[in-house]
């Protein structure tokens, strides 16, 4: 299995982060096997596009909530990493456990 679990929604409160807020978080590596997705469906155009990060962040967005890591944004990046047989993904991690949200 690529991910820890596949979800449909985010079980955590909306962090209310804008793209500018996310870019203030330093990127780090997360293991794909530790991620829980918040989307079940992927647009193949995003996965296959050469410029899929042109208008967005270069890194996936992950939210840590109640000890779990949820893939908030960047499912196409995570799947691309898996297809390239990588086990980790560079992501910005928002730790809601630490903020007490």
N, C-alpha and C positions, 0 to 999 in steps of 0.2 A: 504494500500500500504506500502511496506517495505521501499522503497527509495523515495526521493523527485521526482526523475526522472531517467529514464534509457536512457543513451546515448550510442553512438557507437564510438565516438572519443573524444579526448581531445580538447576543444575549446581554451585552454590557450597555450602559447608558451612552448616548451619543456624546462623544468627546467635544464636539463643536469646534474641532480644529479646521482651520483653513489650510490651503496648500502652503502658504507662508509660515504658518505655525509648525507644520510637519517638517519643513526644511530647517527649522532651528534644532531639531533632534539629530544627534550624530548617528550615522549608520553603523550597524554592526551585523554580524552573521547570525542567522538562525537556521536550525536544521529543519528541512522540509517535513520530516517525520514528527516534529513537535507542533506543527501548525494545524489549526482548525479553520477551515474556510468559512466565509460568511456569504458566499454565493455558490450556487450549484451550477449555474450556466455561464459559459464563456463565449464571447463573440470571437469566432475564429479569425475575423479580420484583425482584431487586436493581437492575437497570438502570432500571426504570420507577418504583420506589418514590420517593415524595416525601421520605420520611424515611430514606433509605438510609444516612445517616451518623449517625443518632440514637444508636446504641449503639457507634459506632466513631470512628475518627479522621476529621477533616475532609479530611485529605490522604492521597494514595496513598503507599505505601511502596515505595521503589526501593532495590535493592542494587547497588552498583558492585563488579564482580568481574572481574578480568583485563581491565580496560579496557572492559567492556560494562556496560550498564545493564539490570537485570532488574526487571520489575514484580512485586514480591513480593505486594502486596495493593493492590487498587483498580482491577481490570480494568473494573468497571462505571463508575468515574469516568473512566477513560481513553476508553472507548467513548462515554460521554456527551459528553465534550469533542470527540471526533471528529465525532459527529453534529451538534454545534453549530458545526462547521467551524473549530474552534480547532486550532492546531498545537502548543500547549504545554499542559502539565499542572502544577499545583502539587503537589509531592511532598516527602516527607522522604527524604533520601538517606543511606543507610548505606554508607560507603566502606570495604569490606573490603580494598581494595588498600592503603589508607593504614594500616590496623591490622595488616596482615600476617597476617590470618587464613587 
